[in-house]
């Protein structure tokens, strides 16, 4: 493993930790639970491209994300990514 690989791995791990935190502390309890559990279940396997997609998802408002998950509104084409489709298929466990 080269120094560049270690730096990249460290950078990805730092991004994962930040995104996990952002997923868990959204401000909307329903999304805290949903996105927190989703991130814990999937974020470790996400590469850079998936982390980019997930970061763009987290920039969307809580109400919009909730409406997509609840099926109240369709996911707009610009947000219809593999990560969002994985989130839509995800089920929270209590």
N, C-alpha and C positions, 0 to 999 in steps of 0.2 A: 504494500500500500504506500503510495507516494504522499508527500506532504500536502499536495494539492487535493488529493482524495480525502485526506483527513480533514482539511479545512472545509471542503464541500460537505462532508458528512456532519461536521460540527455545525455548519451553517444551517443545514437541513434540520438537524435536531433542535437547534435554537428556534427556527421557524415553527416546528411542530409544537414546542412548548408554548410559544406565544399564541398560536392558533388554538391550542387546547384551552388556555386561559380565556381567550376571547369567546370561545364557544360556551364556556361554563358561566360566564358573567356578562350576559347580554342585557339584563335589565327587565326582560320579560320572562317570568318563571317558566312558562311552557317551553319557550325556546332554549332557556338555560338547560332544562332537562333533556330535551330532544337533541340539541346540538352538542351538549356535553357528552351524552352517551354515544352519539354518532362519532364524535372525534376520538373518544377513548377506544372505540371499536375499530376505527379505520385509519386514523391519521398516521400511525406507525408504518403502515404499508404504502402510504402516498409518497411518490417521488416529487421532484420539483414541479412538473407540469400539473399534477393533481393538487399540490399545495397552492399553486397559483389560482387554480379554479376555485378551491375552497376559500382562499382569501378574498376573491371577488364575491363569492356568495356571502361572506360575513360582512361585506360592505353594504349589502342590501338591508333595508329596514326590517325589523322584527315582524311587523304586521304583514308585509309582503311574503316573507318566508313562511309564516304561519298559514296564510291563505293558500299558498302552493301545496303545503303538506296536507292541509285539510281538504283540498280539492275544490276550494271556493273559486279560485282563479287558476288559469293555465300558466305554466312557467313561460315567460317571454323567451323568444328564440335566442336572444343574446345571453341568457342565463341557462339555457338547456345544454348542460355539459354532462359528461359521464359521472362526475362527482355529484351533481344535483340529482341525477337519475338514481344513483346509489342511495342518496339521502331519502328520496321519495319511497324507495323500497324498504328502508330501514324501519324497524319496529322497536319502540321503547320497551324496556323490561322493568317492571316494578317488583 
